[in-house]
Amino acid sequence: MSQVLVISGHPELDSSYTNKVILNQLGDNISDIEVRRLIPCTQTTRLMLKRSSKR
Protein backbone atom coordinates (compact mmCIF):
# COMPACT_ATOMS: atom_id res chain seq x y z
CA MET A 1 0.00 0.00 0.00
CA SER A 2 1.25 3.50 -0.74
CA GLN A 3 1.72 6.18 1.88
CA VAL A 4 -0.59 9.21 1.98
CA LEU A 5 0.42 12.70 3.05
CA VAL A 6 -2.29 15.29 3.67
CA ILE A 7 -1.20 18.90 4.05
CA SER A 8 -3.79 21.03 5.80
CA GLY A 9 -3.43 24.78 5.47
CA HIS A 10 -6.77 25.95 6.81
CA PRO A 11 -6.20 29.08 8.94
CA GLU A 12 -9.07 28.32 11.36
CA LEU A 13 -9.09 24.54 11.48
CA ASP A 14 -10.57 24.40 14.99
CA SER A 15 -13.68 26.25 13.84
CA SER A 16 -14.03 24.51 10.47
CA TYR A 17 -16.49 21.65 10.83
CA THR A 18 -16.08 20.45 7.24
CA ASN A 19 -12.29 20.32 7.34
CA LYS A 20 -12.35 18.47 10.66
CA VAL A 21 -14.77 15.90 9.21
CA ILE A 22 -12.60 15.41 6.12
CA LEU A 23 -9.39 14.94 8.12
CA ASN A 24 -11.12 12.58 10.58
CA GLN A 25 -12.64 10.50 7.78
CA LEU A 26 -9.29 10.23 6.03
CA GLY A 27 -7.61 9.19 9.28
CA ASP A 28 -10.30 6.62 10.03
CA ASN A 29 -10.31 5.07 6.54
CA ILE A 30 -6.69 5.16 5.42
CA SER A 31 -4.26 3.14 7.50
CA ASP A 32 -0.99 4.72 6.34
CA ILE A 33 -1.68 8.46 6.47
CA GLU A 34 0.21 11.44 7.82
CA VAL A 35 -1.52 14.79 8.33
CA ARG A 36 0.60 17.93 8.52
CA ARG A 37 -0.94 21.18 9.59
CA LEU A 38 0.84 24.20 8.16
CA ILE A 39 -0.89 26.99 10.05
CA PRO A 40 0.46 26.15 13.55
CA CYS A 41 3.94 26.09 12.00
CA THR A 42 3.53 29.50 10.37
CA GLN A 43 2.02 31.01 13.53
CA THR A 44 4.98 29.78 15.56
CA THR A 45 7.38 31.12 12.96
CA ARG A 46 5.70 34.54 13.03
CA LEU A 47 5.91 34.63 16.81
CA MET A 48 9.60 33.72 16.71
CA LEU A 49 10.27 36.43 14.11
CA LYS A 50 8.45 39.06 16.17
CA ARG A 51 10.44 38.14 19.26
CA SER A 52 13.78 38.19 17.45
CA SER A 53 13.07 41.56 15.81
CA LYS A 54 12.49 43.15 19.23
CA ARG A 55 16.05 42.39 20.33
PDB file of N, CA, C, O and CB in Angstrom:
ATOM      1  N   MET A   1       0.844  -1.184   0.000  1.00  0.00           N
ATOM      2  CA  MET A   1       0.000   0.000   0.000  1.00  0.00           C
ATOM      3  C   MET A   1       0.888   1.246   0.000  1.00  0.00           C
ATOM      4  O   MET A   1       1.948   1.253   0.627  1.00  0.00           O
ATOM      5  CB  MET A   1      -0.960  -0.001   1.225  1.00  0.00           C
ATOM      6  N   SER A   2       0.467   2.272  -0.685  1.00  0.00           N
ATOM      7  CA  SER A   2       1.247   3.501  -0.742  1.00  0.00           C
ATOM      8  C   SER A   2       0.953   4.384   0.462  1.00  0.00           C
ATOM      9  O   SER A   2      -0.098   4.266   1.092  1.00  0.00           O
ATOM     10  CB  SER A   2       0.959   4.258  -2.037  1.00  0.00           C
ATOM     11  N   GLN A   3       1.884   5.261   0.771  1.00  0.00           N
ATOM     12  CA  GLN A   3       1.717   6.184   1.882  1.00  0.00           C
ATOM     13  C   GLN A   3       0.955   7.412   1.402  1.00  0.00           C
ATOM     14  O   GLN A   3       1.042   7.791   0.234  1.00  0.00           O
ATOM     15  CB  GLN A   3       3.086   6.584   2.483  1.00  0.00           C
ATOM     16  N   VAL A   4       0.207   8.029   2.314  1.00  0.00           N
ATOM     17  CA  VAL A   4      -0.593   9.206   1.981  1.00  0.00           C
ATOM     18  C   VAL A   4      -0.176  10.345   2.894  1.00  0.00           C
ATOM     19  O   VAL A   4      -0.116  10.187   4.114  1.00  0.00           O
ATOM     20  CB  VAL A   4      -2.121   8.913   2.115  1.00  0.00           C
ATOM     21  N   LEU A   5       0.112  11.493   2.297  1.00  0.00           N
ATOM     22  CA  LEU A   5       0.425  12.696   3.047  1.00  0.00           C
ATOM     23  C   LEU A   5      -0.655  13.726   2.753  1.00  0.00           C
ATOM     24  O   LEU A   5      -0.916  14.050   1.594  1.00  0.00           O
ATOM     25  CB  LEU A   5       1.843  13.242   2.686  1.00  0.00           C
ATOM     26  N   VAL A   6      -1.284  14.241   3.810  1.00  0.00           N
ATOM     27  CA  VAL A   6      -2.289  15.288   3.669  1.00  0.00           C
ATOM     28  C   VAL A   6      -1.716  16.545   4.300  1.00  0.00           C
ATOM     29  O   VAL A   6      -1.300  16.529   5.458  1.00  0.00           O
ATOM     30  CB  VAL A   6      -3.659  14.880   4.334  1.00  0.00           C
ATOM     31  N   ILE A   7      -1.693  17.630   3.546  1.00  0.00           N
ATOM     32  CA  ILE A   7      -1.204  18.899   4.054  1.00  0.00           C
ATOM     33  C   ILE A   7      -2.404  19.816   4.231  1.00  0.00           C
ATOM     34  O   ILE A   7      -3.079  20.177   3.267  1.00  0.00           O
ATOM     35  CB  ILE A   7      -0.137  19.531   3.098  1.00  0.00           C
ATOM     36  N   SER A   8      -2.656  20.184   5.480  1.00  0.00           N
ATOM     37  CA  SER A   8      -3.789  21.034   5.796  1.00  0.00           C
ATOM     38  C   SER A   8      -3.294  22.454   6.052  1.00  0.00           C
ATOM     39  O   SER A   8      -2.429  22.678   6.899  1.00  0.00           O
ATOM     40  CB  SER A   8      -4.567  20.489   7.020  1.00  0.00           C
ATOM     41  N   GLY A   9      -3.845  23.395   5.320  1.00  0.00           N
ATOM     42  CA  GLY A   9      -3.432  24.784   5.473  1.00  0.00           C
ATOM     43  C   GLY A   9      -4.557  25.700   5.881  1.00  0.00           C
ATOM     44  O   GLY A   9      -4.462  26.915   5.711  1.00  0.00           O
ATOM     45  N   HIS A  10      -5.623  25.136   6.418  1.00  0.00           N
ATOM     46  CA  HIS A  10      -6.771  25.953   6.806  1.00  0.00           C
ATOM     47  C   HIS A  10      -6.392  26.857   7.977  1.00  0.00           C
ATOM     48  O   HIS A  10      -5.879  26.363   8.980  1.00  0.00           O
ATOM     49  CB  HIS A  10      -7.982  25.058   7.179  1.00  0.00           C
ATOM     50  N   PRO A  11      -6.629  28.164   7.879  1.00  0.00           N
ATOM     51  CA  PRO A  11      -6.200  29.083   8.936  1.00  0.00           C
ATOM     52  C   PRO A  11      -7.002  28.973  10.232  1.00  0.00           C
ATOM     53  O   PRO A  11      -6.514  29.371  11.290  1.00  0.00           O
ATOM     54  CB  PRO A  11      -6.284  30.482   8.435  1.00  0.00           C
ATOM     55  N   GLU A  12      -8.214  28.445  10.166  1.00  0.00           N
ATOM     56  CA  GLU A  12      -9.066  28.318  11.360  1.00  0.00           C
ATOM     57  C   GLU A  12      -9.596  26.893  11.458  1.00  0.00           C
ATOM     58  O   GLU A  12     -10.806  26.669  11.479  1.00  0.00           O
ATOM     59  CB  GLU A  12     -10.248  29.336  11.316  1.00  0.00           C
ATOM     60  N   LEU A  13      -8.692  25.950  11.516  1.00  0.00           N
ATOM     61  CA  LEU A  13      -9.089  24.540  11.479  1.00  0.00           C
ATOM     62  C   LEU A  13      -9.986  24.158  12.654  1.00  0.00           C
ATOM     63  O   LEU A  13     -10.895  23.342  12.499  1.00  0.00           O
ATOM     64  CB  LEU A  13      -7.855  23.656  11.470  1.00  0.00           C
ATOM     65  N   ASP A  14      -9.739  24.736  13.817  1.00  0.00           N
ATOM     66  CA  ASP A  14     -10.565  24.396  14.987  1.00  0.00           C
ATOM     67  C   ASP A  14     -12.028  24.780  14.813  1.00  0.00           C
ATOM     68  O   ASP A  14     -12.910  24.143  15.389  1.00  0.00           O
ATOM     69  CB  ASP A  14     -10.016  25.076  16.219  1.00  0.00           C
ATOM     70  N   SER A  15     -12.289  25.810  14.027  1.00  0.00           N
ATOM     71  CA  SER A  15     -13.676  26.254  13.844  1.00  0.00           C
ATOM     72  C   SER A  15     -14.263  25.806  12.508  1.00  0.00           C
ATOM     73  O   SER A  15     -15.368  26.217  12.155  1.00  0.00           O
ATOM     74  CB  SER A  15     -13.753  27.764  13.948  1.00  0.00           C
ATOM     75  N   SER A  16     -13.550  24.982  11.772  1.00  0.00           N
ATOM     76  CA  SER A  16     -14.034  24.514  10.472  1.00  0.00           C
ATOM     77  C   SER A  16     -14.556  23.082  10.588  1.00  0.00           C
ATOM     78  O   SER A  16     -13.787  22.121  10.583  1.00  0.00           O
ATOM     79  CB  SER A  16     -12.911  24.594   9.409  1.00  0.00           C
ATOM     80  N   TYR A  17     -15.856  22.965  10.691  1.00  0.00           N
ATOM     81  CA  TYR A  17     -16.491  21.648  10.834  1.00  0.00           C
ATOM     82  C   TYR A  17     -16.150  20.736   9.646  1.00  0.00           C
ATOM     83  O   TYR A  17     -15.772  19.580   9.834  1.00  0.00           O
ATOM     84  CB  TYR A  17     -18.024  21.805  10.959  1.00  0.00           C
ATOM     85  N   THR A  18     -16.286  21.257   8.443  1.00  0.00           N
ATOM     86  CA  THR A  18     -16.082  20.449   7.243  1.00  0.00           C
ATOM     87  C   THR A  18     -14.659  19.919   7.152  1.00  0.00           C
ATOM     88  O   THR A  18     -14.454  18.742   6.857  1.00  0.00           O
ATOM     89  CB  THR A  18     -16.407  21.262   6.004  1.00  0.00           C
ATOM     90  N   ASN A  19     -13.683  20.769   7.401  1.00  0.00           N
ATOM     91  CA  ASN A  19     -12.294  20.319   7.337  1.00  0.00           C
ATOM     92  C   ASN A  19     -11.986  19.288   8.418  1.00  0.00           C
ATOM     93  O   ASN A  19     -11.243  18.338   8.171  1.00  0.00           O
ATOM     94  CB  ASN A  19     -11.349  21.507   7.470  1.00  0.00           C
ATOM     95  N   LYS A  20     -12.547  19.462   9.606  1.00  0.00           N
ATOM     96  CA  LYS A  20     -12.345  18.465  10.662  1.00  0.00           C
ATOM     97  C   LYS A  20     -12.937  17.123  10.251  1.00  0.00           C
ATOM     98  O   LYS A  20     -12.324  16.079  10.471  1.00  0.00           O
ATOM     99  CB  LYS A  20     -12.975  18.941  11.986  1.00  0.00           C
ATOM    100  N   VAL A  21     -14.129  17.148   9.654  1.00  0.00           N
ATOM    101  CA  VAL A  21     -14.770  15.904   9.209  1.00  0.00           C
ATOM    102  C   VAL A  21     -13.917  15.220   8.145  1.00  0.00           C
ATOM    103  O   VAL A  21     -13.708  14.008   8.200  1.00  0.00           O
ATOM    104  CB  VAL A  21     -16.189  16.186   8.658  1.00  0.00           C
ATOM    105  N   ILE A  22     -13.431  15.980   7.193  1.00  0.00           N
ATOM    106  CA  ILE A  22     -12.603  15.409   6.119  1.00  0.00           C
ATOM    107  C   ILE A  22     -11.345  14.764   6.698  1.00  0.00           C
ATOM    108  O   ILE A  22     -11.030  13.620   6.368  1.00  0.00           O
ATOM    109  CB  ILE A  22     -12.216  16.500   5.090  1.00  0.00           C
ATOM    110  N   LEU A  23     -10.626  15.486   7.555  1.00  0.00           N
ATOM    111  CA  LEU A  23      -9.389  14.939   8.123  1.00  0.00           C
ATOM    112  C   LEU A  23      -9.673  13.715   8.987  1.00  0.00           C
ATOM    113  O   LEU A  23      -8.911  12.749   8.955  1.00  0.00           O
ATOM    114  CB  LEU A  23      -8.662  16.007   8.952  1.00  0.00           C
ATOM    115  N   ASN A  24     -10.767  13.741   9.765  1.00  0.00           N
ATOM    116  CA  ASN A  24     -11.124  12.581  10.579  1.00  0.00           C
ATOM    117  C   ASN A  24     -11.484  11.380   9.722  1.00  0.00           C
ATOM    118  O   ASN A  24     -11.065  10.261  10.019  1.00  0.00           O
ATOM    119  CB  ASN A  24     -12.281  12.922  11.498  1.00  0.00           C
ATOM    120  N   GLN A  25     -12.252  11.592   8.669  1.00  0.00           N
ATOM    121  CA  GLN A  25     -12.639  10.497   7.779  1.00  0.00           C
ATOM    122  C   GLN A  25     -11.416   9.891   7.090  1.00  0.00           C
ATOM    123  O   GLN A  25     -11.309   8.671   6.966  1.00  0.00           O
ATOM    124  CB  GLN A  25     -13.645  10.992   6.728  1.00  0.00           C
ATOM    125  N   LEU A  26     -10.512  10.734   6.651  1.00  0.00           N
ATOM    126  CA  LEU A  26      -9.287  10.225   6.034  1.00  0.00           C
ATOM    127  C   LEU A  26      -8.493   9.392   7.030  1.00  0.00           C
ATOM    128  O   LEU A  26      -8.020   8.303   6.705  1.00  0.00           O
ATOM    129  CB  LEU A  26      -8.426  11.383   5.502  1.00  0.00           C
ATOM    130  N   GLY A  27      -8.348   9.914   8.252  1.00  0.00           N
ATOM    131  CA  GLY A  27      -7.611   9.187   9.285  1.00  0.00           C
ATOM    132  C   GLY A  27      -8.255   7.869   9.663  1.00  0.00           C
ATOM    133  O   GLY A  27      -7.563   6.893   9.954  1.00  0.00           O
ATOM    134  N   ASP A  28      -9.577   7.838   9.658  1.00  0.00           N
ATOM    135  CA  ASP A  28     -10.302   6.620  10.025  1.00  0.00           C
ATOM    136  C   ASP A  28     -10.281   5.570   8.916  1.00  0.00           C
ATOM    137  O   ASP A  28     -10.378   4.375   9.195  1.00  0.00           O
ATOM    138  CB  ASP A  28     -11.736   6.961  10.375  1.00  0.00           C
ATOM    139  N   ASN A  29     -10.156   6.006   7.657  1.00  0.00           N
ATOM    140  CA  ASN A  29     -10.314   5.073   6.536  1.00  0.00           C
ATOM    141  C   ASN A  29      -9.036   4.749   5.778  1.00  0.00           C
ATOM    142  O   ASN A  29      -9.036   3.867   4.919  1.00  0.00           O
ATOM    143  CB  ASN A  29     -11.294   5.624   5.584  1.00  0.00           C
ATOM    144  N   ILE A  30      -7.963   5.436   6.079  1.00  0.00           N
ATOM    145  CA  ILE A  30      -6.686   5.157   5.417  1.00  0.00           C
ATOM    146  C   ILE A  30      -5.677   4.813   6.507  1.00  0.00           C
ATOM    147  O   ILE A  30      -5.419   5.613   7.407  1.00  0.00           O
ATOM    148  CB  ILE A  30      -6.196   6.384   4.544  1.00  0.00           C
ATOM    149  N   SER A  31      -5.115   3.621   6.413  1.00  0.00           N
ATOM    150  CA  SER A  31      -4.259   3.143   7.500  1.00  0.00           C
ATOM    151  C   SER A  31      -2.888   3.819   7.527  1.00  0.00           C
ATOM    152  O   SER A  31      -2.332   4.024   8.606  1.00  0.00           O
ATOM    153  CB  SER A  31      -4.078   1.651   7.382  1.00  0.00           C
ATOM    154  N   ASP A  32      -2.342   4.163   6.383  1.00  0.00           N
ATOM    155  CA  ASP A  32      -0.989   4.721   6.336  1.00  0.00           C
ATOM    156  C   ASP A  32      -1.062   6.179   5.891  1.00  0.00           C
ATOM    157  O   ASP A  32      -0.754   6.505   4.744  1.00  0.00           O
ATOM    158  CB  ASP A  32      -0.076   3.896   5.375  1.00  0.00           C
ATOM    159  N   ILE A  33      -1.471   7.050   6.807  1.00  0.00           N
ATOM    160  CA  ILE A  33      -1.680   8.455   6.470  1.00  0.00           C
ATOM    161  C   ILE A  33      -0.948   9.340   7.471  1.00  0.00           C
ATOM    162  O   ILE A  33      -0.867   9.028   8.659  1.00  0.00           O
ATOM    163  CB  ILE A  33      -3.188   8.797   6.443  1.00  0.00           C
ATOM    164  N   GLU A  34      -0.421  10.444   6.969  1.00  0.00           N
ATOM    165  CA  GLU A  34       0.206  11.445   7.822  1.00  0.00           C
ATOM    166  C   GLU A  34      -0.437  12.784   7.495  1.00  0.00           C
ATOM    167  O   GLU A  34      -0.518  13.174   6.330  1.00  0.00           O
ATOM    168  CB  GLU A  34       1.765  11.489   7.619  1.00  0.00           C
ATOM    169  N   VAL A  35      -0.889  13.481   8.518  1.00  0.00           N
ATOM    170  CA  VAL A  35      -1.522  14.786   8.334  1.00  0.00           C
ATOM    171  C   VAL A  35      -0.584  15.848   8.905  1.00  0.00           C
ATOM    172  O   VAL A  35      -0.195  15.793  10.071  1.00  0.00           O
ATOM    173  CB  VAL A  35      -2.936  14.844   9.025  1.00  0.00           C
ATOM    174  N   ARG A  36      -0.233  16.806   8.064  1.00  0.00           N
ATOM    175  CA  ARG A  36       0.600  17.926   8.517  1.00  0.00           C
ATOM    176  C   ARG A  36      -0.218  19.201   8.440  1.00  0.00           C
ATOM    177  O   ARG A  36      -0.837  19.512   7.422  1.00  0.00           O
ATOM    178  CB  ARG A  36       1.903  18.052   7.662  1.00  0.00           C
ATOM    179  N   ARG A  37      -0.202  19.916   9.529  1.00  0.00           N
ATOM    180  CA  ARG A  37      -0.940  21.184   9.591  1.00  0.00           C
ATOM    181  C   ARG A  37       0.051  22.325   9.465  1.00  0.00           C
ATOM    182  O   ARG A  37       0.943  22.477  10.300  1.00  0.00           O
ATOM    183  CB  ARG A  37      -1.761  21.305  10.919  1.00  0.00           C
ATOM    184  N   LEU A  38      -0.105  23.124   8.423  1.00  0.00           N
ATOM    185  CA  LEU A  38       0.843  24.200   8.157  1.00  0.00           C
ATOM    186  C   LEU A  38       0.628  25.423   9.029  1.00  0.00           C
ATOM    187  O   LEU A  38       1.599  26.080   9.405  1.00  0.00           O
ATOM    188  CB  LEU A  38       0.761  24.598   6.725  1.00  0.00           C
ATOM    189  N   ILE A  39      -0.592  25.744   9.355  1.00  0.00           N
ATOM    190  CA  ILE A  39      -0.885  26.987  10.054  1.00  0.00           C
ATOM    191  C   ILE A  39      -0.212  27.063  11.427  1.00  0.00           C
ATOM    192  O   ILE A  39       0.376  28.101  11.732  1.00  0.00           O
ATOM    193  CB  ILE A  39      -2.380  27.144  10.210  1.00  0.00           C
ATOM    194  N   PRO A  40      -0.261  26.028  12.275  1.00  0.00           N
ATOM    195  CA  PRO A  40       0.460  26.153  13.550  1.00  0.00           C
ATOM    196  C   PRO A  40       1.950  26.420  13.341  1.00  0.00           C
ATOM    197  O   PRO A  40       2.568  27.131  14.134  1.00  0.00           O
ATOM    198  CB  PRO A  40       0.279  24.885  14.384  1.00  0.00           C
ATOM    199  N   CYS A  41       2.525  25.860  12.287  1.00  0.00           N
ATOM    200  CA  CYS A  41       3.941  26.094  11.997  1.00  0.00           C
ATOM    201  C   CYS A  41       4.174  27.558  11.633  1.00  0.00           C
ATOM    202  O   CYS A  41       5.122  28.174  12.120  1.00  0.00           O
ATOM    203  CB  CYS A  41       4.422  25.173  10.853  1.00  0.00           C
ATOM    204  N   THR A  42       3.322  28.115  10.788  1.00  0.00           N
ATOM    205  CA  THR A  42       3.531  29.500  10.374  1.00  0.00           C
ATOM    206  C   THR A  42       3.248  30.465  11.513  1.00  0.00           C
ATOM    207  O   THR A  42       3.900  31.505  11.606  1.00  0.00           O
ATOM    208  CB  THR A  42       2.650  29.835   9.178  1.00  0.00           C
ATOM    209  N   GLN A  43       2.297  30.152  12.379  1.00  0.00           N
ATOM    210  CA  GLN A  43       2.022  31.010  13.526  1.00  0.00           C
ATOM    211  C   GLN A  43       3.209  31.016  14.485  1.00  0.00           C
ATOM    212  O   GLN A  43       3.572  32.064  15.020  1.00  0.00           O
ATOM    213  CB  GLN A  43       0.748  30.546  14.253  1.00  0.00           C
ATOM    214  N   THR A  44       3.808  29.862  14.701  1.00  0.00           N
ATOM    215  CA  THR A  44       4.982  29.775  15.565  1.00  0.00           C
ATOM    216  C   THR A  44       6.141  30.547  14.951  1.00  0.00           C
ATOM    217  O   THR A  44       6.863  31.256  15.651  1.00  0.00           O
ATOM    218  CB  THR A  44       5.380  28.306  15.801  1.00  0.00           C
ATOM    219  N   THR A  45       6.314  30.408  13.649  1.00  0.00           N
ATOM    220  CA  THR A  45       7.384  31.118  12.963  1.00  0.00           C
ATOM    221  C   THR A  45       7.196  32.623  13.070  1.00  0.00           C
ATOM    222  O   THR A  45       8.161  33.349  13.310  1.00  0.00           O
ATOM    223  CB  THR A  45       7.448  30.699  11.500  1.00  0.00           C
ATOM    224  N   ARG A  46       5.966  33.106  12.896  1.00  0.00           N
ATOM    225  CA  ARG A  46       5.697  34.540  13.029  1.00  0.00           C
ATOM    226  C   ARG A  46       6.025  35.032  14.429  1.00  0.00           C
ATOM    227  O   ARG A  46       6.614  36.100  14.594  1.00  0.00           O
ATOM    228  CB  ARG A  46       4.235  34.845  12.697  1.00  0.00           C
ATOM    229  N   LEU A  47       5.645  34.258  15.434  1.00  0.00           N
ATOM    230  CA  LEU A  47       5.914  34.635  16.812  1.00  0.00           C
ATOM    231  C   LEU A  47       7.419  34.705  17.058  1.00  0.00           C
ATOM    232  O   LEU A  47       7.905  35.635  17.702  1.00  0.00           O
ATOM    233  CB  LEU A  47       5.256  33.641  17.781  1.00  0.00           C
ATOM    234  N   MET A  48       8.146  33.728  16.548  1.00  0.00           N
ATOM    235  CA  MET A  48       9.600  33.722  16.710  1.00  0.00           C
ATOM    236  C   MET A  48      10.233  34.925  16.023  1.00  0.00           C
ATOM    237  O   MET A  48      11.162  35.529  16.559  1.00  0.00           O
ATOM    238  CB  MET A  48      10.196  32.425  16.152  1.00  0.00           C
ATOM    239  N   LEU A  49       9.732  35.279  14.833  1.00  0.00           N
ATOM    240  CA  LEU A  49      10.271  36.428  14.113  1.00  0.00           C
ATOM    241  C   LEU A  49       9.988  37.722  14.851  1.00  0.00           C
ATOM    242  O   LEU A  49      10.850  38.599  14.918  1.00  0.00           O
ATOM    243  CB  LEU A  49       9.693  36.495  12.708  1.00  0.00           C
ATOM    244  N   LYS A  50       8.789  37.852  15.406  1.00  0.00           N
ATOM    245  CA  LYS A  50       8.446  39.056  16.166  1.00  0.00           C
ATOM    246  C   LYS A  50       9.358  39.201  17.374  1.00  0.00           C
ATOM    247  O   LYS A  50       9.842  40.294  17.670  1.00  0.00           O
ATOM    248  CB  LYS A  50       6.976  39.017  16.614  1.00  0.00           C
ATOM    249  N   ARG A  51       9.590  38.092  18.070  1.00  0.00           N
ATOM    250  CA  ARG A  51      10.441  38.139  19.261  1.00  0.00           C
ATOM    251  C   ARG A  51      11.869  38.504  18.904  1.00  0.00           C
ATOM    252  O   ARG A  51      12.502  39.299  19.599  1.00  0.00           O
ATOM    253  CB  ARG A  51      10.414  36.800  19.989  1.00  0.00           C
ATOM    254  N   SER A  52      12.385  37.924  17.821  1.00  0.00           N
ATOM    255  CA  SER A  52      13.776  38.188  17.454  1.00  0.00           C
ATOM    256  C   SER A  52      13.969  39.603  16.926  1.00  0.00           C
ATOM    257  O   SER A  52      15.057  40.163  17.062  1.00  0.00           O
ATOM    258  CB  SER A  52      14.241  37.185  16.414  1.00  0.00           C
ATOM    259  N   SER A  53      12.932  40.197  16.324  1.00  0.00           N
ATOM    260  CA  SER A  53      13.070  41.558  15.808  1.00  0.00           C
ATOM    261  C   SER A  53      13.027  42.611  16.921  1.00  0.00           C
ATOM    262  O   SER A  53      13.438  43.752  16.709  1.00  0.00           O
ATOM    263  CB  SER A  53      11.972  41.839  14.795  1.00  0.00           C
ATOM    264  N   LYS A  54      12.533  42.233  18.103  1.00  0.00           N
ATOM    265  CA  LYS A  54      12.485  43.148  19.230  1.00  0.00           C
ATOM    266  C   LYS A  54      13.836  43.265  19.943  1.00  0.00           C
ATOM    267  O   LYS A  54      14.033  44.168  20.756  1.00  0.00           O
ATOM    268  CB  LYS A  54      11.424  42.699  20.210  1.00  0.00           C
ATOM    269  N   ARG A  55      14.732  42.385  19.649  1.00  0.00           N
ATOM    270  CA  ARG A  55      16.046  42.385  20.326  1.00  0.00           C
ATOM    271  C   ARG A  55      16.984  43.386  19.736  1.00  0.00           C
ATOM    272  O   ARG A  55      18.122  43.508  20.191  1.00  0.00           O
ATOM    273  CB  ARG A  55      16.680  41.022  20.264  1.00  0.00           C
TER     274      ARG A  55
END
